[in-house]
Amino acid sequence: KIVDVFGAETMDVLENTPEEVLKIKGVGKKKLMSLVEGLKEHKYMQEIIEFFSSYDVSTNMVMKIYKKYGGDAVKLVKENPYRLCYDIDGFGFKKADEVALKMGTDRYGEERIKACVNYCLAEAGEDGHTFLKSIDLSKTAGELMEIDSSYVLGSLENFIGSGDIIREGQDSIFSKQLYYAEKNVFLKSYAFLLA
């Protein structure tokens, strides 16, 4: 019925003046709202699929990204493509880095190095390690990014200085999250022993 009335202008009417559709007999507000919402979702999905297909992201992964970020997926990933390796299950650093590099991220830039360092620390945490030695961290991150580890080592001081990561003692590098979690466990254990 809608297409019969509006013809080639149907999509334009639904997107810009959907109230016009209410003039058609048999189309109520509830049905119209459902139709408009469905079209919005379809439009977001189409935009997201087109965007990620240029970065060789599988349809299955695109669906996960859409479920997590909704209609803001493209905007959020353009702002920080590395969020994919933290937020999307099965989307590792290598794939997020591939997307970021195709988007123009500097190979030796601090944004890239910081994302890789945080990823390495998070992965170490998953393996039960709350910290890494800076030499091991820079070697692992350098290999993952396929750059010399000296770039990573040089950037660690900046990350420590800005509070993005924490150095304890001479050479133990923690993510902020794991550092405070471990410190909290220690304080609770110590308080328990004193009680």
C-alpha positions in Angstrom: 0.0 0.0 0.0 2.8 2.4 0.9 4.7 1.8 -2.3 1.5 2.1 -4.3 0.9 5.6 -2.9 4.5 6.9 -2.8 6.2 4.9 -5.5 9.9 5.7 -6.0 9.7 8.2 -3.1 8.8 5.6 -0.5 12.2 5.4 1.2 12.5 9.2 1.2 9.1 9.5 2.8 9.8 6.8 5.4 13.1 8.4 6.4 12.1 12.1 6.3 8.3 12.5 6.6 7.0 9.2 8.0 3.8 10.9 9.3 2.6 11.1 5.6 2.2 7.3 5.7 -0.5 7.6 8.4 -2.8 9.0 5.7 -2.9 5.6 4.1 -5.9 3.6 5.2 -4.9 0.6 7.3 -1.5 1.9 8.5 -1.5 2.8 12.2 1.1 4.5 14.4 2.3 1.2 15.8 2.8 -0.4 12.4 4.5 2.7 11.1 6.9 3.0 14.1 7.8 -0.7 13.6 8.5 -0.1 10.0 10.6 3.0 10.6 12.6 1.3 13.3 13.2 -1.7 11.1 14.4 0.5 8.2 16.7 2.4 10.6 18.3 -0.8 11.8 18.6 -2.1 8.2 20.3 1.2 7.2 22.7 1.0 10.1 23.5 -2.6 9.2 24.0 -1.7 5.6 26.4 1.1 6.5 28.3 -1.1 8.9 28.6 -4.0 6.5 29.9 -1.7 3.7 32.4 -0.1 6.1 33.8 -3.3 7.5 33.8 -5.2 4.2 36.6 -2.9 3.0 38.7 -4.1 5.9 38.0 -7.8 5.3 36.0 -8.3 8.5 33.8 -11.4 8.3 30.0 -11.1 8.4 29.9 -13.0 11.7 32.3 -10.5 13.2 30.3 -7.6 11.8 27.2 -9.0 13.6 29.2 -9.1 16.9 30.3 -5.5 16.3 26.8 -4.4 15.6 25.4 -6.1 18.7 28.0 -4.4 20.8 28.0 -0.9 19.4 24.7 -0.7 17.5 24.3 2.2 15.1 27.4 3.9 16.5 29.7 1.1 15.3 31.4 2.9 12.4 31.8 6.2 14.4 33.3 4.4 17.4 35.7 2.3 15.3 36.8 5.3 13.4 37.6 7.0 16.7 39.6 4.1 18.0 39.9 0.9 15.9 41.8 -0.8 18.8 38.7 -1.0 20.9 37.7 -4.0 18.8 40.3 -6.2 20.4 39.0 -5.3 23.9 35.3 -5.2 23.3 34.6 -7.9 20.7 35.2 -11.6 21.6 37.4 -13.2 19.0 38.7 -10.0 17.5 42.4 -10.0 18.4 45.0 -7.3 18.3 46.3 -8.4 14.9 42.9 -7.9 13.2 42.2 -4.6 15.0 45.7 -3.5 14.0 45.1 -4.5 10.4 42.0 -2.3 10.4 43.8 0.6 12.1 46.7 0.5 9.7 44.4 0.5 6.7 42.6 3.5 8.2 46.0 5.3 8.3 47.3 4.8 11.8 51.0 5.5 12.1 53.0 2.2 12.3 55.3 3.7 14.9 52.7 6.0 16.5 52.1 6.0 20.3 48.4 5.2 19.8 49.3 1.9 18.1 52.1 1.1 20.6 49.9 1.9 23.6 47.1 -0.3 22.3 49.5 -3.2 21.7 51.1 -2.8 25.2 47.7 -2.8 26.8 46.7 -5.8 24.8 49.9 -7.7 25.8 49.3 -6.9 29.5 45.7 -8.0 29.2 46.7 -11.2 27.6 49.4 -11.8 30.2 46.6 -11.3 32.8 44.5 -13.9 31.1 47.4 -16.3 31.5 47.6 -15.5 35.2 50.5 -13.0 35.1 49.7 -9.6 36.7 52.8 -7.9 35.3 55.5 -8.2 32.7 59.1 -7.1 32.7 59.6 -4.2 30.4 62.1 -6.0 28.2 59.7 -9.0 27.8 56.8 -6.6 27.2 58.6 -4.6 24.6 59.8 -7.7 22.8 56.3 -9.3 22.7 54.7 -6.1 21.6 57.4 -5.4 19.0 56.9 -8.9 17.5 53.2 -8.5 17.4 53.4 -5.1 15.6 56.4 -6.2 13.5 58.5 -3.2 14.6 61.8 -3.1 16.5 61.2 -3.5 20.3 63.2 -0.3 20.9 60.2 1.8 19.8 58.1 0.1 22.4 60.7 0.4 25.1 61.0 4.1 24.3 57.3 4.6 24.6 56.9 2.8 27.9 58.3 5.8 29.8 55.7 8.1 28.3 52.9 5.6 29.2 54.2 5.3 32.7 54.5 9.1 33.0 50.9 9.6 31.9 49.6 6.9 34.2 48.3 4.6 31.4 50.5 1.8 32.8 52.3 1.4 36.2 55.8 0.4 37.0 56.4 -1.2 40.3 59.9 -1.5 41.6 62.7 -1.6 39.0 61.0 -3.2 36.1 57.6 -4.7 36.7 55.0 -3.2 34.3 51.3 -3.5 35.2 48.1 -2.4 33.5 46.3 0.0 35.8 43.5 -2.4 36.2 45.6 -5.4 37.3 47.9 -3.2 39.5 45.0 -1.9 41.6 43.3 -5.3 41.6 46.4 -6.9 43.0 47.0 -4.1 45.4 43.4 -4.4 46.7 43.8 -8.2 47.2 47.1 -7.5 49.1 45.5 -4.9 51.4 42.4 -7.1 52.1 44.7 -10.1 52.9 46.9 -8.0 55.1 43.9 -6.6 56.9 42.6 -10.1 57.4 45.9 -11.3 58.9 45.9 -8.4 61.3 42.3 -9.1 62.5 
